[in-house]
């Protein structure tokens, strides 16, 4: 190591994951009760530290997998949080990522081991450090991304109704949408396929189930919702 590097301080580089799920028309966030100091017993995002042999993206994927057991999940970095006293334990610069997961597919035993719980994203408890700022920034970035790319399908099961799809985007945007206009826009998208299966959980008549066709989207990746 050269003198130039030695004369500069070393910091911890952390990873914090804002993990979103969608259930019963509500956007949810996976939070944990910390079992260590500082801020033991307080609500926190899932986090960890970048190790010597991994990139930031690899560390984020590892942290997510350690909590949920999920691989190949949509993740996107929202930025660095570097206020000097943001973490009372040590000087930590954190890189925050948000992730979108299917709430029916995660490993429940792993989540229980980490003392983690799904919480309504609109009714969050007080979070430690600057985690509330991370969540707010993640929601803004997710809303922007969802308007130009079909990331919302990561939150849905493989088969879904149009009502579920509309409910999801209303939760993401935080506003209601006109049913007729929404369905017209969906009909213009050639990558949302109607199946012959019917969901009868909501009514006796039922509603047709749809699926996202990634191959069709890759051929004509036009999306505007």
ZIZI-V100837 format. One record per run of one state. SS is the DSSP state (alpha for helix, beta for strand, coil for the rest). FROM is the first residue (numbers start at 1). LEN is the number of residues. If there is no record, write none. Layout:
ss=(SS,SS)
from=(FROM,FROM)
len=(LEN,LEN)
This chain:
ss=(coil,alpha,coil,beta,coil,beta,coil,beta,coil,beta,coil,alpha,coil,beta,coil,beta,coil,alpha,coil,beta,coil,beta,coil,alpha,coil,alpha,coil,beta,coil,alpha,coil,alpha,coil,beta,coil,beta,coil,alpha,coil)
from=(1,3,7,12,24,26,34,43,45,46,50,56,69,74,82,92,101,108,114,116,121,127,128,131,147,151,156,160,161,162,174,179,188,192,200,207,213,214,220)
len=(2,4,5,12,2,8,9,2,1,4,6,13,5,8,10,9,7,6,2,5,6,1,3,16,4,5,4,1,1,12,5,9,4,8,7,6,1,6,6)
